[in-house]
């Protein structure tokens, strides 16, 4: 993986260029949380927030805590 310069406006596009099936992977992670009730979600390394958005769509009543190195 090439080293990326941090640009929040371009980060998601850059990730999709580096990982061609990025969205498919995110959907699979969220689908993997189905089948049980999640009440609280802890995400370490929030990045683009794509996992967050998708997991909370599956578990809309869950509380969410995200920790990331950048704002």
N, C-alpha and C positions, 0 to 999 in steps of 0.2 A: 504494500500500500504506500503510495507516495505521501510525503509529509504535506499536510494541508496548512495553509495559513488560516488563522481563525477570522472568519468574516461571517457574523451571524445571519446576514442577509443572503448569503450564498451557501451556507452550510448544508442545508437539506439537498440542494442541487448537487453539491460536491459529493455527498454521501451516495446519492443515487448513481452518480457517474462511477464511483469506486466500487459499488456493490450493485450490480445490475438488477438483482432480484430483491432489493432492499424492501420494497413494499410488500412483496409476497412473504418475506421473512417476518415482517412486523405483524401481518395478518395471522400468520401461523402461531406466533407467540401469544397473541390475544386469544385466538381460538383455543389454545392449550389451557387457558384459565377457565374455560367453560366447564359446566358440569358440577360446579360447587359454588357456594355463596362466598364471595370475598367481602370482608368488612373493612379491611385496611390494606393498603398497598404501600410498600416501601420501594422506591426506585433509586438505585445508586448509579449516578452518571446519566442524567436525564437526556442530555444531548439535544436532539431536535424536538423531543416531546411526542414523537410518533407512537412509541409504545404506550405512553401515558394515555394519549387520546383514544387509542384502540382498546386498551384494557378497560378504561372507564366507560367506554361504550357498552362493553359486555357486563360491567358491574357498576351501573350508574349510582348506586347508593353507597359505594365504598368511599372511605376517606383516603386521601392520597398524600404521601409525604415524599418529596423528591429532594435529592442531594446531588449537587453538581459543583464542579470547580468554578464555573463561570455563572454570572447572573443570568 
